[in-house]
């Protein structure tokens, strides 16, 4: 495939270059990869455009619009993206080393495995080579997914990571003074040697974060005074959690003989390992913590999961017919193709799925069957619902539907 020339386009030229890039991604002979390293794209409109694998290193993108753009694998290293709007943009595996993202808006963006680390800068005009840190000062990453993103050495003072999924993210040596991580999911998050002076970690369960050698002067922790958080759960070690799960599966299969139902109410099951595909029908786990667990394809018909912490869970294709998910925490959960329709009981009775008051913002509900589900008070802000099956009155019952990412 040909490479497009180095140009500094206005909006019409950019649109033409993007059309050629679409051909490149489709593998057409007339396609040209978008390669605009160093170009001036300030203030231009790239909303919803396909920028996968584009080379935009060193570009001037200040105040540009990239809302909903697909930037997976794109190269932005060294770009000026200050004030850029990236709401719901897809930045998975993107190269953002040394970028200036000060004041950028990345609300509900996905940046899994993205690289925000320092960039080596060659010396020029007799000056020695140096290192440029990525800058996120004052940026808004509320609800962003930064799973396993690399942010070592970045500057993110007064940045907002509220409700973000920071599972496995790496922030060693990061400057996070006065940053807000309130209610963020910080499971296995590395904040070692970071400057967290005055940072807000209330409601995020910082016990899942690595904080050794971090500066924590005036750092706020504990419960958040204004916003609800998932309930505290009692940890189970790996051996006990696995044994109790195995006991429940045996009961479902009828292999356990007469015994009391296994009760996981208020338990932290995260040490149980992957539960994908298991027979967990009628699981009793109200207020339990299953955050970040793999439950893809699990049989969870009639499960009691009210107020359970299911943030970041993989529930793709799970059977949740008749489950009680009222008040459950489903932020960032993957619910694609999940069955959430009523469960038929003896005598033709129907047990509907209860999602009343559940926290479903930033979740992916695409292709899920929500027929007959009780949705009053379900928060769907910044959620994805494309091809989901819903009753006609869902928008009158759920909250945040005016901020859906798709429908």
ChimeraX attribute file (.defattr): number of C-alpha atoms within 10 A of each C-alpha:
attribute: neighborCount
match mode: 1-to-1
recipient: residues
	/A:1	13
	/A:2	11
	/A:3	12
	/A:4	15
	/A:5	13
	/A:6	12
	/A:7	15
	/A:8	16
	/A:9	16
	/A:10	14
	/A:11	14
	/A:12	9
	/A:13	12
	/A:14	19
	/A:15	15
	/A:16	12
	/A:17	22
	/A:18	22
	/A:19	17
	/A:20	19
	/A:21	26
	/A:22	20
	/A:23	17
	/A:24	19
	/A:25	18
	/A:26	10
	/A:27	12
	/A:28	13
	/A:29	10
	/A:30	11
	/A:31	21
	/A:32	22
	/A:33	24
	/A:34	27
	/A:35	21
	/A:36	22
	/A:37	22
	/A:38	20
	/A:39	18
	/A:40	18
	/A:41	24
	/A:42	18
	/A:43	18
	/A:44	18
	/A:45	18
	/A:46	22
	/A:47	17
	/A:48	17
	/A:49	18
	/A:50	19
	/A:51	25
	/A:52	22
	/A:53	20
	/A:54	22
	/A:55	20
	/A:56	23
	/A:57	22
	/A:58	21
	/A:59	23
	/A:60	23
	/A:61	26
	/A:62	23
	/A:63	21
	/A:64	21
	/A:65	22
	/A:66	26
	/A:67	22
	/A:68	21
	/A:69	21
	/A:70	22
	/A:71	25
	/A:72	22
	/A:73	20
	/A:74	23
	/A:75	26
	/A:76	26
	/A:77	25
	/A:78	26
	/A:79	24
	/A:80	25
	/A:81	28
	/A:82	24
	/A:83	20
	/A:84	25
	/A:85	27
	/A:86	28
	/A:87	25
	/A:88	26
	/A:89	25
	/A:90	29
	/A:91	29
	/A:92	23
	/A:93	21
	/A:94	24
	/A:95	25
	/A:96	28
	/A:97	27
	/A:98	27
	/A:99	27
	/A:100	27
	/A:101	28
	/A:102	23
	/A:103	23
	/A:104	25
	/A:105	28
	/A:106	28
	/A:107	26
	/A:108	29
	/A:109	26
	/A:110	28
	/A:111	26
	/A:112	24
	/A:113	22
	/A:114	24
	/A:115	26
	/A:116	28
	/A:117	27
	/A:118	24
	/A:119	17
	/A:120	14
	/A:121	13
	/A:122	10
	/A:123	10
	/A:124	8
	/A:125	5
	/A:126	6
	/A:127	8
	/A:128	9
	/A:129	11
	/A:130	12
	/A:131	11
	/A:132	18
	/A:133	22
	/A:134	28
	/A:135	30
	/A:136	27
	/A:137	23
	/A:138	21
	/A:139	24
	/A:140	26
	/A:141	28
	/A:142	24
	/A:143	28
	/A:144	28
	/A:145	32
	/A:146	26
	/A:147	25
	/A:148	21
	/A:149	25
	/A:150	25
	/A:151	28
	/A:152	25
	/A:153	23
	/A:154	26
	/A:155	29
	/A:156	27
	/A:157	24
	/A:158	21
	/A:159	25
	/A:160	29
	/A:161	28
	/A:162	24
	/A:163	27
	/A:164	28
	/A:165	34
	/A:166	27
	/A:167	24
	/A:168	21
	/A:169	25
	/A:170	26
	/A:171	26
	/A:172	24
	/A:173	21
	/A:174	24
	/A:175	24
	/A:176	28
	/A:177	24
	/A:178	21
	/A:179	25
	/A:180	27
	/A:181	27
	/A:182	27
	/A:183	25
	/A:184	28
	/A:185	31
	/A:186	25
	/A:187	21
	/A:188	18
	/A:189	24
	/A:190	25
	/A:191	25
	/A:192	20
	/A:193	20
	/A:194	24
	/A:195	26
	/A:196	27
	/A:197	19
	/A:198	19
	/A:199	25
	/A:200	26
	/A:201	24
	/A:202	22
	/A:203	24
	/A:204	25
	/A:205	20
	/A:206	21
	/A:207	11
	/A:208	15
	/A:209	20
	/A:210	19
	/A:211	18
	/A:212	13
	/A:213	13
	/A:214	17
	/A:215	21
	/A:216	17
	/A:217	12
	/A:218	13
	/A:219	18
	/A:220	20
	/A:221	15
	/A:222	13
	/A:223	17
	/A:224	16
	/A:225	9
	/A:226	6
	/A:227	10
	/A:228	10
	/A:229	19
	/A:230	22
	/A:231	15
	/A:232	14
	/A:233	18
	/A:234	14
	/A:235	16
	/A:236	17
	/A:237	13
	/A:238	13
	/A:239	10
	/A:240	14
	/A:241	20
	/A:242	19
	/A:243	12
	/A:244	17
	/A:245	21
	/A:246	18
	/A:247	17
	/A:248	25
	/A:249	19
	/A:250	15
	/A:251	20
	/A:252	16
	/A:253	13
	/A:254	10
	/A:255	11
	/A:256	14
	/A:257	9
	/A:258	8
	/A:259	8
	/A:260	9
	/A:261	13
	/A:262	16
	/A:263	14
	/A:264	24
	/A:265	19
	/A:266	20
	/A:267	20
	/A:268	23
	/A:269	25
	/A:270	21
	/A:271	16
	/A:272	20
	/A:273	13
	/A:274	15
	/A:275	19
	/A:276	19
	/A:277	17
	/A:278	17
	/A:279	22
	/A:280	26
	/A:281	22
	/A:282	20
	/A:283	24
	/A:284	21
	/A:285	24
	/A:286	23
	/A:287	25
	/A:288	28
	/A:289	28
	/A:290	24
	/A:291	25
	/A:292	22
	/A:293	22
	/A:294	20
	/A:295	25
	/A:296	22
	/A:297	21
	/A:298	22
	/A:299	23
	/A:300	23
	/A:301	25
	/A:302	23
	/A:303	22
	/A:304	25
	/A:305	29
	/A:306	24
	/A:307	25
	/A:308	29
	/A:309	29
	/A:310	28
	/A:311	27
	/A:312	26
	/A:313	22
	/A:314	25
	/A:315	27
	/A:316	24
	/A:317	21
	/A:318	24
	/A:319	27
	/A:320	29
	/A:321	27
	/A:322	26
	/A:323	28
	/A:324	27
	/A:325	26
	/A:326	24
	/A:327	24
	/A:328	26
	/A:329	29
	/A:330	26
	/A:331	30
	/A:332	29
	/A:333	25
	/A:334	26
	/A:335	26
	/A:336	24
	/A:337	22
	/A:338	24
	/A:339	28
	/A:340	26
	/A:341	26
	/A:342	24
	/A:343	19
	/A:344	13
	/A:345	10
	/A:346	6
	/A:347	6
	/A:348	8
	/A:349	10
	/A:350	15
	/A:351	19
	/A:352	22
	/A:353	27
	/A:354	27
	/A:355	26
	/A:356	21
	/A:357	21
	/A:358	24
	/A:359	26
	/A:360	29
	/A:361	26
	/A:362	32
	/A:363	26
	/A:364	27
	/A:365	25
	/A:366	21
	/A:367	20
	/A:368	23
	/A:369	23
	/A:370	24
	/A:371	18
	/A:372	19
	/A:373	22
	/A:374	24
	/A:375	25
	/A:376	18
	/A:377	19
	/A:378	24
	/A:379	25
	/A:380	28
	/A:381	21
	/A:382	26
	/A:383	26
	/A:384	24
	/A:385	22
	/A:386	16
	/A:387	15
	/A:388	19
	/A:389	19
	/A:390	18
	/A:391	14
	/A:392	8
	/A:393	9
	/A:394	18
	/A:395	15
	/A:396	11
	/A:397	15
	/A:398	21
	/A:399	21
	/A:400	17
	/A:401	21
	/A:402	10
	/A:403	13
	/A:404	17
	/A:405	19
	/A:406	12
	/A:407	11
